[in-house]
């Protein structure tokens, strides 16, 4: 779900449940993320996000931050 808070800013969250496709090999958790994107014009955008992928096979936890800037000339 995303909300356009102003003509140049979007704030959103996502929650996704996983089915147990791996059977007994590993337990899959719910995936969550939150993001904010700022695009003052057609040539520039800035996006920041926090992602929690839950337990992944061979890893006990998988979370992180994401930041990207895009510029077109």
Backbone atoms as SQL, in Angstrom:
CREATE TABLE atoms (id INTEGER PRIMARY KEY, chain TEXT, resi INTEGER, resn TEXT, atom TEXT, x REAL, y REAL, z REAL);
INSERT INTO atoms VALUES
  (1, 'A', 1, 'UNK', 'N', 0.846, -1.153, 0.000),
  (2, 'A', 1, 'UNK', 'CA', 0.000, 0.000, 0.000),
  (3, 'A', 1, 'UNK', 'C', 0.904, 1.231, 0.000),
  (4, 'A', 2, 'UNK', 'N', 0.579, 2.199, -0.827),
  (5, 'A', 2, 'UNK', 'CA', 1.361, 3.424, -0.898),
  (6, 'A', 2, 'UNK', 'C', 0.411, 4.618, -0.849),
  (7, 'A', 3, 'UNK', 'N', 0.900, 5.692, -0.281),
  (8, 'A', 3, 'UNK', 'CA', 0.110, 6.909, -0.134),
  (9, 'A', 3, 'UNK', 'C', 0.901, 8.073, -0.698),
  (10, 'A', 4, 'UNK', 'N', 0.316, 8.790, -1.625),
  (11, 'A', 4, 'UNK', 'CA', 0.933, 9.973, -2.200),
  (12, 'A', 4, 'UNK', 'C', 0.662, 11.131, -1.241),
  (13, 'A', 5, 'UNK', 'N', 1.657, 11.463, -0.408),
  (14, 'A', 5, 'UNK', 'CA', 1.464, 12.477, 0.635),
  (15, 'A', 5, 'UNK', 'C', 1.570, 13.897, 0.107),
  (16, 'A', 6, 'UNK', 'N', 2.241, 14.066, -1.025),
  (17, 'A', 6, 'UNK', 'CA', 2.328, 15.354, -1.710),
  (18, 'A', 6, 'UNK', 'C', 2.555, 15.044, -3.189),
  (19, 'A', 7, 'UNK', 'N', 2.526, 16.027, -4.051),
  (20, 'A', 7, 'UNK', 'CA', 2.751, 15.742, -5.472),
  (21, 'A', 7, 'UNK', 'C', 4.133, 15.152, -5.780),
  (22, 'A', 8, 'UNK', 'N', 5.064, 15.215, -4.832),
  (23, 'A', 8, 'UNK', 'CA', 6.407, 14.695, -5.098),
  (24, 'A', 8, 'UNK', 'C', 6.895, 13.661, -4.082),
  (25, 'A', 9, 'UNK', 'N', 6.030, 13.180, -3.199),
  (26, 'A', 9, 'UNK', 'CA', 6.458, 12.248, -2.160),
  (27, 'A', 9, 'UNK', 'C', 5.458, 11.095, -2.017),
  (28, 'A', 10, 'UNK', 'N', 6.006, 9.881, -1.935),
  (29, 'A', 10, 'UNK', 'CA', 5.200, 8.679, -1.720),
  (30, 'A', 10, 'UNK', 'C', 5.741, 7.963, -0.493),
  (31, 'A', 11, 'UNK', 'N', 4.841, 7.510, 0.378),
  (32, 'A', 11, 'UNK', 'CA', 5.194, 6.721, 1.558),
  (33, 'A', 11, 'UNK', 'C', 4.392, 5.427, 1.476),
  (34, 'A', 12, 'UNK', 'N', 5.043, 4.302, 1.752),
  (35, 'A', 12, 'UNK', 'CA', 4.321, 3.048, 1.637),
  (36, 'A', 12, 'UNK', 'C', 4.860, 1.945, 2.522),
  (37, 'A', 13, 'UNK', 'N', 4.051, 0.905, 2.677),
  (38, 'A', 13, 'UNK', 'CA', 4.409, -0.300, 3.429),
  (39, 'A', 13, 'UNK', 'C', 3.904, -1.511, 2.662),
  (40, 'A', 14, 'UNK', 'N', 4.540, -2.634, 2.906),
  (41, 'A', 14, 'UNK', 'CA', 4.126, -3.889, 2.293),
  (42, 'A', 14, 'UNK', 'C', 4.268, -4.995, 3.324),
  (43, 'A', 15, 'UNK', 'N', 3.303, -5.863, 3.356),
  (44, 'A', 15, 'UNK', 'CA', 3.318, -7.034, 4.236),
  (45, 'A', 15, 'UNK', 'C', 2.895, -8.212, 3.377),
  (46, 'A', 16, 'UNK', 'N', 3.760, -9.212, 3.295),
  (47, 'A', 16, 'UNK', 'CA', 3.469, -10.355, 2.446),
  (48, 'A', 16, 'UNK', 'C', 3.750, -11.638, 3.214),
  (49, 'A', 17, 'UNK', 'N', 2.748, -12.494, 3.293),
  (50, 'A', 17, 'UNK', 'CA', 2.936, -13.788, 3.945),
  (51, 'A', 17, 'UNK', 'C', 3.455, -14.781, 2.915),
  (52, 'A', 18, 'UNK', 'N', 4.214, -15.741, 3.392),
  (53, 'A', 18, 'UNK', 'CA', 4.814, -16.749, 2.525),
  (54, 'A', 18, 'UNK', 'C', 4.156, -18.096, 2.781),
  (55, 'A', 19, 'UNK', 'N', 3.930, -18.835, 1.718),
  (56, 'A', 19, 'UNK', 'CA', 3.511, -20.215, 1.888),
  (57, 'A', 19, 'UNK', 'C', 4.750, -21.051, 2.165),
  (58, 'A', 20, 'UNK', 'N', 4.564, -22.212, 2.707),
  (59, 'A', 20, 'UNK', 'CA', 5.698, -23.064, 3.042),
  (60, 'A', 20, 'UNK', 'C', 6.057, -23.926, 1.830),
  (61, 'A', 21, 'UNK', 'N', 6.678, -23.300, 0.821),
  (62, 'A', 21, 'UNK', 'CA', 7.044, -23.999, -0.411),
  (63, 'A', 21, 'UNK', 'C', 8.282, -24.872, -0.233),
  (64, 'A', 22, 'UNK', 'N', 9.036, -24.646, 0.812),
  (65, 'A', 22, 'UNK', 'CA', 10.273, -25.400, 1.002),
  (66, 'A', 22, 'UNK', 'C', 10.065, -26.693, 1.792),
  (67, 'A', 23, 'UNK', 'N', 8.832, -26.963, 2.182),
  (68, 'A', 23, 'UNK', 'CA', 8.552, -28.180, 2.926),
  (69, 'A', 23, 'UNK', 'C', 9.264, -28.191, 4.260),
  (70, 'A', 24, 'UNK', 'N', 9.971, -29.251, 4.563),
  (71, 'A', 24, 'UNK', 'CA', 10.685, -29.367, 5.823),
  (72, 'A', 24, 'UNK', 'C', 12.092, -28.810, 5.790),
  (73, 'A', 25, 'UNK', 'N', 12.534, -28.289, 4.658),
  (74, 'A', 25, 'UNK', 'CA', 13.904, -27.791, 4.554),
  (75, 'A', 25, 'UNK', 'C', 14.136, -26.535, 5.369),
  (76, 'A', 26, 'UNK', 'N', 13.170, -25.620, 5.362),
  (77, 'A', 26, 'UNK', 'CA', 13.331, -24.358, 6.082),
  (78, 'A', 26, 'UNK', 'C', 11.956, -23.736, 6.309),
  (79, 'A', 27, 'UNK', 'N', 11.867, -22.888, 7.291),
  (80, 'A', 27, 'UNK', 'CA', 10.631, -22.185, 7.603),
  (81, 'A', 27, 'UNK', 'C', 10.689, -20.794, 6.981),
  (82, 'A', 28, 'UNK', 'N', 9.670, -20.420, 6.213),
  (83, 'A', 28, 'UNK', 'CA', 9.618, -19.104, 5.592),
  (84, 'A', 28, 'UNK', 'C', 8.751, -18.180, 6.443),
  (85, 'A', 29, 'UNK', 'N', 9.203, -16.935, 6.615),
  (86, 'A', 29, 'UNK', 'CA', 8.499, -15.952, 7.438),
  (87, 'A', 29, 'UNK', 'C', 7.803, -14.913, 6.576),
  (88, 'A', 30, 'UNK', 'N', 7.071, -14.054, 7.245),
  (89, 'A', 30, 'UNK', 'CA', 6.410, -12.936, 6.592),
  (90, 'A', 30, 'UNK', 'C', 7.451, -11.889, 6.190),
  (91, 'A', 31, 'UNK', 'N', 7.279, -11.310, 5.017),
  (92, 'A', 31, 'UNK', 'CA', 8.167, -10.269, 4.504),
  (93, 'A', 31, 'UNK', 'C', 7.500, -8.921, 4.723),
  (94, 'A', 32, 'UNK', 'N', 8.249, -7.959, 5.281),
  (95, 'A', 32, 'UNK', 'CA', 7.714, -6.614, 5.483),
  (96, 'A', 32, 'UNK', 'C', 8.718, -5.592, 4.964),
  (97, 'A', 33, 'UNK', 'N', 8.190, -4.475, 4.498),
  (98, 'A', 33, 'UNK', 'CA', 9.064, -3.368, 4.131),
  (99, 'A', 33, 'UNK', 'C', 8.297, -2.058, 4.244),
  (100, 'A', 34, 'UNK', 'N', 9.055, -0.986, 4.414),
  (101, 'A', 34, 'UNK', 'CA', 8.518, 0.370, 4.462),
  (102, 'A', 34, 'UNK', 'C', 9.427, 1.248, 3.615),
  (103, 'A', 35, 'UNK', 'N', 8.837, 2.175, 2.880),
  (104, 'A', 35, 'UNK', 'CA', 9.656, 2.997, 1.989),
  (105, 'A', 35, 'UNK', 'C', 9.106, 4.414, 1.893),
  (106, 'A', 36, 'UNK', 'N', 9.981, 5.306, 1.463),
  (107, 'A', 36, 'UNK', 'CA', 9.612, 6.668, 1.128),
  (108, 'A', 36, 'UNK', 'C', 10.366, 7.038, -0.146),
  (109, 'A', 37, 'UNK', 'N', 9.663, 7.659, -1.075),
  (110, 'A', 37, 'UNK', 'CA', 10.271, 8.067, -2.335),
  (111, 'A', 37, 'UNK', 'C', 9.969, 9.539, -2.572),
  (112, 'A', 38, 'UNK', 'N', 10.982, 10.246, -3.034),
  (113, 'A', 38, 'UNK', 'CA', 10.868, 11.675, -3.311),
  (114, 'A', 38, 'UNK', 'C', 11.301, 11.914, -4.750),
  (115, 'A', 39, 'UNK', 'N', 10.436, 12.534, -5.528),
  (116, 'A', 39, 'UNK', 'CA', 10.745, 12.807, -6.931),
  (117, 'A', 39, 'UNK', 'C', 10.307, 14.234, -7.262),
  (118, 'A', 40, 'UNK', 'N', 11.233, 15.185, -7.082),
  (119, 'A', 40, 'UNK', 'CA', 10.881, 16.593, -7.275),
  (120, 'A', 40, 'UNK', 'C', 10.631, 16.970, -8.737),
  (121, 'A', 41, 'UNK', 'N', 11.186, 16.194, -9.688),
  (122, 'A', 41, 'UNK', 'CA', 10.948, 16.439, -11.108),
  (123, 'A', 41, 'UNK', 'C', 11.123, 15.133, -11.876),
  (124, 'A', 42, 'UNK', 'N', 10.962, 15.176, -13.185),
  (125, 'A', 42, 'UNK', 'CA', 11.044, 13.958, -13.998),
  (126, 'A', 42, 'UNK', 'C', 12.456, 13.417, -14.133),
  (127, 'A', 43, 'UNK', 'N', 13.456, 14.197, -13.750),
  (128, 'A', 43, 'UNK', 'CA', 14.849, 13.788, -13.952),
  (129, 'A', 43, 'UNK', 'C', 15.549, 13.274, -12.707),
  (130, 'A', 44, 'UNK', 'N', 14.931, 13.372, -11.550),
  (131, 'A', 44, 'UNK', 'CA', 15.602, 12.984, -10.308),
  (132, 'A', 44, 'UNK', 'C', 14.630, 12.295, -9.367),
  (133, 'A', 45, 'UNK', 'N', 15.102, 11.235, -8.706),
  (134, 'A', 45, 'UNK', 'CA', 14.313, 10.575, -7.662),
  (135, 'A', 45, 'UNK', 'C', 15.240, 10.044, -6.576),
  (136, 'A', 46, 'UNK', 'N', 14.729, 9.984, -5.379),
  (137, 'A', 46, 'UNK', 'CA', 15.457, 9.493, -4.212),
  (138, 'A', 46, 'UNK', 'C', 14.524, 8.555, -3.456),
  (139, 'A', 47, 'UNK', 'N', 14.999, 7.345, -3.170),
  (140, 'A', 47, 'UNK', 'CA', 14.182, 6.349, -2.486),
  (141, 'A', 47, 'UNK', 'C', 14.962, 5.753, -1.325),
  (142, 'A', 48, 'UNK', 'N', 14.286, 5.627, -0.174),
  (143, 'A', 48, 'UNK', 'CA', 14.864, 4.974, 1.005),
  (144, 'A', 48, 'UNK', 'C', 13.866, 3.931, 1.496),
  (145, 'A', 49, 'UNK', 'N', 14.387, 2.783, 1.949),
  (146, 'A', 49, 'UNK', 'CA', 13.505, 1.706, 2.395),
  (147, 'A', 49, 'UNK', 'C', 14.168, 0.897, 3.497),
  (148, 'A', 50, 'UNK', 'N', 13.308, 0.241, 4.294),
  (149, 'A', 50, 'UNK', 'CA', 13.749, -0.739, 5.282),
  (150, 'A', 50, 'UNK', 'C', 13.047, -2.045, 4.935),
  (151, 'A', 51, 'UNK', 'N', 13.795, -3.139, 4.874),
  (152, 'A', 51, 'UNK', 'CA', 13.247, -4.427, 4.471),
  (153, 'A', 51, 'UNK', 'C', 13.572, -5.476, 5.521),
  (154, 'A', 52, 'UNK', 'N', 12.578, -6.289, 5.874),
  (155, 'A', 52, 'UNK', 'CA', 12.767, -7.426, 6.768),
  (156, 'A', 52, 'UNK', 'C', 12.263, -8.665, 6.042),
  (157, 'A', 53, 'UNK', 'N', 13.189, -9.507, 5.593),
  (158, 'A', 53, 'UNK', 'CA', 12.830, -10.718, 4.866),
  (159, 'A', 53, 'UNK', 'C', 12.588, -11.904, 5.787),
  (160, 'A', 54, 'UNK', 'N', 12.759, -11.724, 7.090),
  (161, 'A', 54, 'UNK', 'CA', 12.539, -12.814, 8.027),
  (162, 'A', 54, 'UNK', 'C', 13.640, -13.849, 7.961),
  (163, 'A', 55, 'UNK', 'N', 13.317, -15.061, 8.351),
  (164, 'A', 55, 'UNK', 'CA', 14.289, -16.156, 8.299),
  (165, 'A', 55, 'UNK', 'C', 14.392, -16.690, 6.880),
  (166, 'A', 56, 'UNK', 'N', 15.599, -16.728, 6.382),
  (167, 'A', 56, 'UNK', 'CA', 15.872, -17.317, 5.080),
  (168, 'A', 56, 'UNK', 'C', 16.684, -18.587, 5.280),
  (169, 'A', 57, 'UNK', 'N', 16.645, -19.504, 4.315),
  (170, 'A', 57, 'UNK', 'CA', 17.473, -20.701, 4.450),
  (171, 'A', 57, 'UNK', 'C', 18.937, -20.330, 4.651),
  (172, 'A', 58, 'UNK', 'N', 19.570, -20.938, 5.607),
  (173, 'A', 58, 'UNK', 'CA', 20.982, -20.737, 5.957),
  (174, 'A', 58, 'UNK', 'C', 21.263, -19.400, 6.635),
  (175, 'A', 59, 'UNK', 'N', 20.246, -18.603, 6.946),
  (176, 'A', 59, 'UNK', 'CA', 20.429, -17.338, 7.660),
  (177, 'A', 59, 'UNK', 'C', 19.327, -17.207, 8.703),
  (178, 'A', 60, 'UNK', 'N', 19.678, -16.752, 9.879),
  (179, 'A', 60, 'UNK', 'CA', 18.667, -16.623, 10.931),
  (180, 'A', 60, 'UNK', 'C', 17.823, -15.378, 10.765),
  (181, 'A', 61, 'UNK', 'N', 18.370, -14.330, 10.195),
  (182, 'A', 61, 'UNK', 'CA', 17.623, -13.094, 10.002),
  (183, 'A', 61, 'UNK', 'C', 18.173, -12.355, 8.802),
  (184, 'A', 62, 'UNK', 'N', 17.296, -11.672, 8.105),
  (185, 'A', 62, 'UNK', 'CA', 17.734, -10.938, 6.923),
  (186, 'A', 62, 'UNK', 'C', 16.982, -9.613, 6.847),
  (187, 'A', 63, 'UNK', 'N', 17.622, -8.559, 7.360),
  (188, 'A', 63, 'UNK', 'CA', 17.034, -7.225, 7.343),
  (189, 'A', 63, 'UNK', 'C', 18.053, -6.253, 6.786),
  (190, 'A', 64, 'UNK', 'N', 17.569, -5.114, 6.317),
  (191, 'A', 64, 'UNK', 'CA', 18.513, -4.138, 5.807),
  (192, 'A', 64, 'UNK', 'C', 17.850, -2.858, 5.360),
  (193, 'A', 65, 'UNK', 'N', 18.694, -1.882, 5.067),
  (194, 'A', 65, 'UNK', 'CA', 18.245, -0.592, 4.570),
  (195, 'A', 65, 'UNK', 'C', 18.638, -0.468, 3.105),
  (196, 'A', 66, 'UNK', 'N', 17.888, 0.323, 2.374),
  (197, 'A', 66, 'UNK', 'CA', 18.117, 0.518, 0.943),
  (198, 'A', 66, 'UNK', 'C', 18.007, 2.012, 0.660),
  (199, 'A', 67, 'UNK', 'N', 18.957, 2.551, -0.081),
  (200, 'A', 67, 'UNK', 'CA', 18.936, 3.947, -0.471),
  (201, 'A', 67, 'UNK', 'C', 19.425, 4.048, -1.899),
  (202, 'A', 68, 'UNK', 'N', 18.654, 4.727, -2.725),
  (203, 'A', 68, 'UNK', 'CA', 19.053, 4.908, -4.117),
  (204, 'A', 68, 'UNK', 'C', 18.679, 6.296, -4.605),
  (205, 'A', 69, 'UNK', 'N', 19.511, 6.850, -5.453),
  (206, 'A', 69, 'UNK', 'CA', 19.243, 8.118, -6.117),
  (207, 'A', 69, 'UNK', 'C', 19.370, 7.876, -7.616),
  (208, 'A', 70, 'UNK', 'N', 18.438, 8.393, -8.379),
  (209, 'A', 70, 'UNK', 'CA', 18.448, 8.235, -9.822),
  (210, 'A', 70, 'UNK', 'C', 18.361, 9.611, -10.470),
  (211, 'A', 71, 'UNK', 'N', 19.262, 9.857, -11.411),
  (212, 'A', 71, 'UNK', 'CA', 19.261, 11.121, -12.141),
  (213, 'A', 71, 'UNK', 'C', 19.361, 10.827, -13.627),
  (214, 'A', 72, 'UNK', 'N', 18.550, 11.494, -14.407),
  (215, 'A', 72, 'UNK', 'CA', 18.559, 11.344, -15.861),
  (216, 'A', 72, 'UNK', 'C', 18.867, 12.694, -16.484),
  (217, 'A', 73, 'UNK', 'N', 19.698, 12.673, -17.507),
  (218, 'A', 73, 'UNK', 'CA', 20.055, 13.922, -18.181),
  (219, 'A', 73, 'UNK', 'C', 19.588, 13.905, -19.614);
